[in-house]
Amino acid sequence: MLEIGMVSTVCDLGVAARTIQNNCILLVKEGRGRYQNLWSLPKGSVGDGELPEEAVLRELEEETGAVGDIIGLSAVRSTLSGRKPAIFLCYDVRLTSPITNTVTDEISESGWFDLSQLKSLDWVSETMHNLAIDSLSGPRKSLQSSSPLSKSSDSYFVYNINNHAEFLI
């Protein structure tokens, strides 16, 4: 019997929180680094030993002081950074507390913006700009998380839109 070992791939894994209230989206302005003075969703990297779901809520709190709950997974961007996969997960998040930190060492400004204001901003990336536009341009949909019956851990997430049962034989 031939045994094949699993191959691990190291990737750059980032997350963003897309938060909407009163037809406005929460954005932050980068205060330093290569994206200084550019706007984006609250975002950051997933740390070692951290789930993406934990990271997005941590980044939201670090950058805005607000606490939230994940509604669902709204977008996935994948690309290569050099020869390494770069994966970016955007979550729809509902605030459960108000914004308290509008300025941190990373963030110079934060605010709520409506659709008409998005075009005039300087963005970290086209991806961020498009995610913001999509969120304010009609009904939003996101994949909901559910835990499978075979797993009891709270740190196990499965995102489903449908199961395509009619295609299974």
JOSUL-V442723 format. One line per field, one symbol per residue. psi: psi as a letter, one per 20 degrees, with the letter a starting at -180 (. if undefined). Layout:
psi=???
This chain:
psi=ppppqppqpproorqqpoppplkqqpqqppiraijpjqqrqpraqprpjpqhhgghhgggghhiiqqrqpgrphqppqapncjpqopppppppppiqrphoipahhpiqrrpprhhihhiqpqgrhggghhgghhjlapqqqpqqqpqhipiqikopppqgrikhiiq.
